[in-house]
Amino acid sequence: MNDNQKERIEKAFLEEKERLLSDNKRVEQVVAVNLYLKQFNWAFVYPYVMGGHVNYFATLEKEGRGDKKEVFQIFAKSFFDLKSTTYFIESIFKRRPELEPFCHLIDQSVFMCLQRDYAGAISALLPAIEGSLRHYLVHRRGMSNGRIMKIKDLLNVFTYLKGDYLTGQRNYYQDDYGKIHGSLIIFNEDQVDELVGYKEAFIDMWFGIITEYLEKNLYLDNRSPDFSDGLNRHVIFHGFTGDIYYSLENYLRIFNCVIFLSYAFGMGNGGNFLFDMEDEEILDKWIAFEQIRVVSWTTTEIKAKAYAGYKDFDEKAYSEDIFEDPLGKQFKQMPAWSLEHRLKLVDKLIRKAILKNKVK
């Protein structure tokens, strides 16, 4: 190996090292933001949260301001961007072998959430979390369901996913990096070990966020002295209390957990692949979600009256709109045509918006 080749390898190594350290620094910011969000019982930022939102949370912490409602609205706005939510389901969830069998439950949970039936929405979504973890252990690791009895058994998924991810990264730096960036760039063993070490720190930070949430919140033993979160799998399924846990906030926590799992499964399967889909490919489901949302207001007041007899029911929180919904506003202002006519108009408005964007 001549000096010129050594110089090129060293330069490539330092550039890759700098990139990985930069990636890790961004995740360190997320970890810090998560600590801030815990005071509002928002346990984590999932990996697909936009960098602008992470920076905004960091600013709130630095300036000592922000409140639970403000944090909640940011996550709510992300979910109620129904085009984005549809993309998650169709483009990511359905392409993860572990989540695909449960996508019909995820769809149903979204339907119920849009209709403000939060108890049903949460109950439909919880099996997708545990089921996907079990699916991985059974179908990828050959375990039997009878051996998967405790939360620690489920959390082993992340150990396996981490191992698969790091194996892939090691193979990349040993064999594939040079093929992509130049055949003369061949890292030595020490360089590969160092780069994989940065990758390990990266995945440990991300996986640490989701495993902590599952272990210390969603699956925390309700007999634990630290138990305080009403959004708990055991409490919900076994009916240990009659406390009201069903709310939009709690649904979004569970939905964000599913998003996080989709990321984890992607990383374990060779990398966090995001799949491109055209608007037309998701159009029917996107329109269905929008139509359900805009008609749900017709039943909100009726449901609120039925729930009013329960002392813990918060009618204001249940009935208020988190933020302005342009389609819903137009729907309410439409003349008193038939419901079918108005839904067709919603369909037309969405298709028109897509066409307008394509022209641009």
N, C-alpha and C positions, 0 to 999 in steps of 0.2 A: 504494500500500500504506500503510495507516494505522499509527499507532504500536501499536495493540492487536494487529494482525496480526503486526507485526515482533516484538513481545514474545512472542507465542505460538510463533512459529517459532524464536526464540532459545532459549526454554525447552525446546522439543521437541529441538532440536539438542543442548543441553547434557545432557539426560536420556539421549539415545541415545549420546552420547559417553561418558558415565559408565558406561553398561551395557557398551559395547564394551571400555572399558579394564578393567572388572572381569572380563570374559571372558578378555581377554589375560593378566591377572594369574594367573588359574587355570591357563592353559596354560603360563605361565612356571614355575609350580610343578611341572607335569608334566615339563617339560624338565629341571628340577633333579633330580627324582626319578629320571628316566632315567639321569642321570649316576651316581647312587648305585647303581642296579640293575646297571649295567655291571660292577661288581666281582664280581657273582654270575653274569655272563654272561646276564643277562636284559636284552635290548637295548632294550626299549621298553614303555611303557604304552600300550595302544590306547585310542582315544577313548571306548569304552563302559565302561571300567573305572569302577566306582562311586567317587564322590568320597571316601567313607569309606576305601576302600583306598588311594587316593592320599595322603590325610592320614596314614594309618597308616605308609606307606612313608616319608613325610616325617619323621614322629616317630622312626622307627628311625634315620634318618640323623642327625637332630639329637642323639639320645641316644647315638649311636655304638654301636648294638647291631644285632641281626638277623644272620641267616646265610642261606646259600644255600637250605637246606632250608625255612626259614620263608617266604622269598619264593616258592619253588616251590609250597608248600602253598596259598598264597593263589590263585595262578593255577589250580592243579589243582582247588581247590574250586569256582571259577567254572565251569570246563569240566564238572565232574561234576555240576553242577546241570543235569541233562539236559533239564529243561523249558526252561531258558534257552538251552541249546545248540540244541535243536530249533527254538526261535523264531528264532534267528539264521539257520539254514538256510532255514526255510520262509518267514519273514516278511521277511528282508532279502536273503540271498544269491540266492534265486530271483527276486527282483524287481530285481536289478541285471543288465541285459542282458549285462554283461561276465562275470559269475560264473555266470549261470544255466546255460550249456552244460556247466559243470564240476561241477554240484551232485551228479551221480551219483557222481563220484569223491570228493567231499567226504563223502557218505554212507558210501561204502565205507571211507574212511579212519577215520571215527568207529567203524564196526563193528570194524575191526581194532584200533584203539586200545583199545576196551573189552575186547577179547580179549587184550590185551597183545602183539599182533603189531606192534611199533612200527616195524620196518623196512618192512613193507608199508604201514603207515599213513602214514609219511613219504613213501614213494615215490609213493603215490597222490595225496597232497596237493600235492606240488611242481608238477605240471603245471597245477593250478588257478591258481597264482600267475602263472607265466609265460604260461599260456594266456589268462588274463583281460586281462593287459597287452597281449598281442598282439591279442586280439579288439578291444580299444578302438582300437588304432592302425590295424588293417585296416578295421574296420567303421565307425568314427567319423571317422577321418582319411584314409581312402583309401589307406593305404600297402600295399605288397605284403610278404609274409612274407620275401621275399628281401632286402629292405632293412633288416630288423630282425635284426641279427647280433650286436650287442654290448649289454652292460648299459646303456651310455649311451643306446642307442636305446630300450630299454624305459623308462628313467627319464624320457624326454621326455614320457611319459604325464602325469606330475605337472605339468609346465609347461603342457600343454594344459588339464588339469583346473583348474589355478589360474586360467588365463585365462578359462575358461568361468564359473568361480565368481565372479570379480571383475566380469565383464560383467553377470552376473545381479544382483550386489549394487549395481552402479552404476544399473542400470535400476530397481531397487527404490527407491533413495533419490531418483532423479530423477522417477519417475512413480508408483510404487505406494504409497510411504509416505503421501503425502497422501490417497490414496483410502481407506486403511485408518484413518488417525488423524485425518482431517479435511481437507477439500478446501482449506482456507486455508493449510495447512502445506506450503509449497513451499521446499525448501532451495535456496540459491544455489550456484553452481558451486564456490566455495571450500569451502563446508560439505560438499558431496557428496564432493569430493576428500579432505577430511580423514577423513570417515567411512569411505570406501573404503580409505584408507590404514591405518586400524585393522584393517579386515577383511583386508587384505593381510598385515599383521604376524601376525594370527591364523592364517591358512592357511599362511604360511611356517613357523611354528613346528610345526604339526601335520605338514605334508608333509616338513619337514626330518627329523623322527623316522623316518618310514618309508623315505625315500630313503637316509638314512644307514645304516639296517639292511641294506637290499638291497645297497647299494654296498660297504659295509665288512664285511659278515658273509656273508649268504647267497650273494651273487654275487662276492665278493672273489676276484680272481685268485690261485690257489694258488701262483703263482710270486712273489707279492708278499712282501717281507721282513716285512710286517705280518701275514702269514697265520698264524692260530693257531686259528681256530674250526673244529672238526671238522664242524659242521653247515653244510656248504657244498655248493651245488648241483653244482659241477663235480666235487668229490671223490666225491660220492655216485653221480652218473650215469656217471662215467668210471672209477670204481673205482681212483683213484690210490693209495689205501691200504686196508688191511684193518681199520682201526681201527673199534671199535664206536661208531657215532654214534646208533644207534637206542635211544631211551629215551623214557619218558613226558615228561620235561622237554623234550627236543628236539621231540617231536611238538607239545607245547603252544606252543612258540615259533612253529612253522610255522602252526598253527591260528590263533594270535593275529594273525599276519601277514595271513591271509585276512580276518579280521575288520576289520583296519585298512584293507585294500584296499576292502572293502565301504563303509566310511566315505568314503574318498577318491572313489570312483566316485559316491557319493551327493552329495557336495559339488559335483562337477563337473556333475552333472545338475540343478542348480537349488537344491540344499540337501540337508542330511543328513536325509532323511525316514526316520523309523521307522514301520513299518506295524503297525497294531493287528490282532491275530488273537485269536479266542476259543480257550480251551483245547481245545474240542471239535474245532477245525479242525486241530490238530496232534496230537491224541490218539493216533492209531494209530502214528505214527512215534515219539512220545515213549515209548509203552509198549514198542515194539520195542527202542528203545535201552535202556530199563530192564531188559527181559527178557534181552537179550544180556549186560548187565553182571552181573546176578545169577547167570547160569549159567556165566560165564567162570571163576569160582573152581574149577569142577570140573576144568578142564584146566590150571590154573596150575601145580600141583605136577608134573604129568606133563611139561609143557614145561620146567620148571626142571631136571628130571632129564636131559632130552635136551641142554639147553644146558650142563650142568655140565662137560662136557669141554673147554670153551673157557676158556683161562686168564684172559681179560679179563671173563668173565661174572660179574656181581655178583648172586648169587642172592637176597640179602637185599633189595636195591633192586628186583629184579624181582618178588618175591613179596609184599612187604609192602603192606598197604592204607594209602593215604595218609591217610585219615580214615574214620571210621565210616560205613558205608552201611546205614541202617535197613532198607531193603528187602532188601538182601543178607543182613543178619543174620536177618531173619525167614525168608528162603528157606532158610538153612542149618539153622534150627531146626525146619523143617517135618518132619512124619513122613515116612517113606520111601515116599511116594506116587510115582506115575509122574511123570516129568519134565513131561509134558503137563499133568497135574493141578496141579502146583506153578506152572507158568507161567500157567495160568488164574487162579490165586490172586493172582499179581502183578498181572495185568490188573485184577482185581476191586479190589485195594487202591488202585490209582491212581485208578480211576474213582470209588471211594468218597471218596477225598481231595478230588477235584475237586468232587463234589456237596456235600461238607461245607463247602468254601470258598464255594460259590455261595449256600448257605443263610445263611452269615454275612453 
